[in-house]
Amino acid sequence: MSELYSTKVTATGGRQGEVRSEDGILSLDLAPPQGLGGPGGKTNPEQMFAGGFAACFGNAVIHAARAQKLSVKDRDVEVIGKVGIGPNASGGFGLSVALETTIAGLSQSEAEDLVEAAEKVCPYSNAVRGNINVAYTVKTR
């Protein structure tokens, strides 16, 4: 694969540490969420993954809309990402993902077709396919 862009982020201290990008734009302190027995109050890997996947998938929807010559503006697309973590059968942990996409100005069937097209081009969707089940839901407004 020919890379169009790459970035490097350093995580120090695990879930109770920090993440910093090499350019300094991303700089976050981490804490385990209360649901995992931590203090909460800071971001965590699941929030970052949910946000990254939602933003990337939203852009894939916009990309697919433009490819299909649909009049969908960037702000017409909203994606809510939900990521859960829990024990898996092998003694480790696994993730669950749900993406709820809302698209303004399209019929329900057009929106569903668009999300299906986006799922094929989104790098996050392509990366997790076969590893994490992703529940996709589609709404219109």
VOPAGU-2260 file (C-alpha; in pm, 1 decimal, decimal comma):
REM VOPAGU-2260
SITE   aa  ch    i         X         Y         Z
SITE  MET   A    0       0,0       0,0       0,0
SITE  SER   A    1     122,0     345,9     -86,3
SITE  GLU   A    2      70,5     577,0     211,7
SITE  LEU   A    3     -96,5     910,6     151,6
SITE  TYR   A    4     -36,7    1020,4     511,3
SITE  SER   A    5     111,9     879,7     828,3
SITE  THR   A    6     139,9    1004,1    1182,7
SITE  LYS   A    7     313,3     897,5    1498,2
SITE  VAL   A    8     169,1     918,6    1850,1
SITE  THR   A    9     351,2     809,0    2164,3
SITE  ALA   A   10     161,7     662,7    2457,6
SITE  THR   A   11     339,2     662,5    2792,8
SITE  GLY   A   12     206,1     506,0    3112,1
SITE  GLY   A   13     -76,0     296,3    2965,4
SITE  ARG   A   14    -431,7     387,0    3063,6
SITE  GLN   A   15    -305,8     618,7    3340,1
SITE  GLY   A   16     -55,2     801,4    3123,6
SITE  GLU   A   17     -60,8    1031,7    2828,6
SITE  VAL   A   18     -63,0    1038,5    2448,9
SITE  ARG   A   19     131,1    1293,6    2245,8
SITE  SER   A   20     160,2    1330,4    1868,8
SITE  GLU   A   21     497,9    1406,3    1718,7
SITE  ASP   A   22     373,6    1748,7    1603,7
SITE  GLY   A   23     228,0    1830,2    1948,6
SITE  ILE   A   24    -126,4    1890,1    1820,7
SITE  LEU   A   25    -262,0    1587,2    2005,7
SITE  SER   A   26    -169,4    1603,1    2372,2
SITE  LEU   A   27    -399,7    1423,8    2614,3
SITE  ASP   A   28    -378,0    1286,6    2964,1
SITE  LEU   A   29    -543,3     948,8    3013,3
SITE  ALA   A   30    -730,4     781,8    3297,7
SITE  PRO   A   31    -929,4     460,4    3316,4
SITE  PRO   A   32   -1304,0     530,5    3308,3
SITE  GLN   A   33   -1508,5     477,0    3620,8
SITE  GLY   A   34   -1674,2     180,8    3447,5
SITE  LEU   A   35   -1337,1       4,1    3454,5
SITE  GLY   A   36   -1266,8      98,4    3815,2
SITE  GLY   A   37   -1067,9     411,7    3738,2
SITE  PRO   A   38   -1114,5     771,2    3843,5
SITE  GLY   A   39   -1252,3     891,2    3509,5
SITE  GLY   A   40   -1230,0    1260,7    3431,0
SITE  LYS   A   41    -983,0    1218,5    3143,4
SITE  THR   A   42   -1001,1    1054,9    2804,2
SITE  ASN   A   43    -936,5     686,7    2744,2
SITE  PRO   A   44    -845,0     465,7    2447,1
SITE  GLU   A   45   -1207,2     367,2    2381,0
SITE  GLN   A   46   -1315,6     730,9    2349,0
SITE  MET   A   47   -1029,4     803,2    2110,5
SITE  PHE   A   48   -1112,4     497,2    1899,3
SITE  ALA   A   49   -1484,8     584,5    1893,2
SITE  GLY   A   50   -1408,7     941,4    1786,6
SITE  GLY   A   51   -1154,4     841,0    1525,7
SITE  PHE   A   52   -1381,3     574,4    1374,8
SITE  ALA   A   53   -1685,4     806,9    1374,6
SITE  ALA   A   54   -1494,8    1092,6    1207,6
SITE  CYS   A   55   -1334,3     864,9     950,7
SITE  PHE   A   56   -1663,4     690,9     872,1
SITE  GLY   A   57   -1840,5    1025,2     837,3
SITE  ASN   A   58   -1582,1    1131,1     583,3
SITE  ALA   A   59   -1628,5     800,4     398,0
SITE  VAL   A   60   -2001,5     877,8     375,9
SITE  ILE   A   61   -1920,7    1223,8     236,0
SITE  HIS   A   62   -1672,9    1070,3     -10,0
SITE  ALA   A   63   -1927,8     811,2    -126,0
SITE  ALA   A   64   -2194,8    1081,9    -162,7
SITE  ARG   A   65   -1966,8    1287,6    -386,6
SITE  ALA   A   66   -1877,4     980,1    -592,4
SITE  GLN   A   67   -2250,1     918,1    -642,9
SITE  LYS   A   68   -2309,3    1290,1    -717,4
SITE  LEU   A   69   -2555,4    1325,3    -428,6
SITE  SER   A   70   -2610,1    1672,7    -286,1
SITE  VAL   A   71   -2496,4    1590,5      67,8
SITE  LYS   A   72   -2306,8    1864,4     249,4
SITE  ASP   A   73   -2040,3    1777,4     506,3
SITE  ARG   A   74   -2257,9    1904,2     793,2
SITE  ASP   A   75   -2547,6    1686,7     670,2
SITE  VAL   A   76   -2361,2    1382,2     800,4
SITE  GLU   A   77   -2339,4    1295,4    1169,9
SITE  VAL   A   78   -2189,2     972,9    1301,6
SITE  ILE   A   79   -2209,2     865,6    1663,7
SITE  GLY   A   80   -1947,4     605,2    1750,8
SITE  LYS   A   81   -1992,2     373,8    2046,3
SITE  VAL   A   82   -1709,3     147,6    2159,0
SITE  GLY   A   83   -1740,5    -105,1    2437,6
SITE  ILE   A   84   -1475,8    -320,4    2601,0
SITE  GLY   A   85   -1522,1    -649,3    2778,9
SITE  PRO   A   86   -1368,1    -988,6    2844,3
SITE  ASN   A   87   -1339,5   -1232,1    2555,7
SITE  ALA   A   88   -1342,9   -1612,9    2552,7
SITE  SER   A   89    -963,6   -1646,1    2556,2
SITE  GLY   A   90    -906,1   -1457,0    2881,8
SITE  GLY   A   91    -823,2   -1125,6    2718,7
SITE  PHE   A   92   -1042,6    -836,1    2617,5
SITE  GLY   A   93   -1236,3    -746,2    2306,6
SITE  LEU   A   94   -1416,1    -448,3    2163,0
SITE  SER   A   95   -1766,5    -391,4    2034,7
SITE  VAL   A   96   -1847,0    -107,7    1797,6
SITE  ALA   A   97   -2170,8      58,1    1689,7
SITE  LEU   A   98   -2190,6     343,2    1440,8
SITE  GLU   A   99   -2513,3     540,1    1412,6
SITE  THR   A  100   -2512,5     752,7    1099,2
SITE  THR   A  101   -2766,1    1029,9    1041,5
SITE  ILE   A  102   -2783,6    1191,9     698,5
SITE  ALA   A  103   -2997,5    1493,2     615,0
SITE  GLY   A  104   -3174,0    1535,5     283,9
SITE  LEU   A  105   -3191,1    1174,0     165,2
SITE  SER   A  106   -3456,7     906,5     175,4
SITE  GLN   A  107   -3401,8     616,1     413,2
SITE  SER   A  108   -3311,0     379,8     128,6
SITE  GLU   A  109   -3066,9     632,3     -24,2
SITE  ALA   A  110   -2902,9     681,8     315,6
SITE  GLU   A  111   -2873,5     305,9     370,8
SITE  ASP   A  112   -2715,5     258,4      27,5
SITE  LEU   A  113   -2473,2     541,6      99,0
SITE  VAL   A  114   -2367,8     392,0     435,1
SITE  GLU   A  115   -2317,8      55,0     266,2
SITE  ALA   A  116   -2089,0     221,0       8,9
SITE  ALA   A  117   -1902,5     408,2     284,3
SITE  GLU   A  118   -1842,5      85,1     476,1
SITE  LYS   A  119   -1646,4     -46,2     177,4
SITE  VAL   A  120   -1414,0     256,2     152,9
SITE  CYS   A  121   -1364,0     360,2     517,1
SITE  PRO   A  122   -1012,0     265,2     633,7
SITE  TYR   A  123   -1135,7     191,0     986,9
SITE  SER   A  124   -1412,7     -35,5     854,2
SITE  ASN   A  125   -1161,3    -212,5     633,0
SITE  ALA   A  126    -917,0    -249,7     924,7
SITE  VAL   A  127   -1164,0    -404,0    1169,2
SITE  ARG   A  128   -1365,9    -617,4     925,2
SITE  GLY   A  129   -1342,9    -979,2    1038,8
SITE  ASN   A  130   -1195,0    -877,8    1375,6
SITE  ILE   A  131   -1464,8    -664,6    1540,3
SITE  ASN   A  132   -1835,2    -681,4    1470,4
SITE  VAL   A  133   -1960,9    -335,0    1385,7
SITE  ALA   A  134   -2332,1    -258,3    1411,1
SITE  TYR   A  135   -2425,6       4,0    1151,7
SITE  THR   A  136   -2753,8     191,4    1188,2
SITE  VAL   A  137   -2882,5     462,3     957,5
SITE  LYS   A  138   -3122,8     749,5    1019,1
SITE  THR   A  139   -3238,5    1041,0     808,7
SITE  ARG   A  140   -3351,3    1389,5     899,7
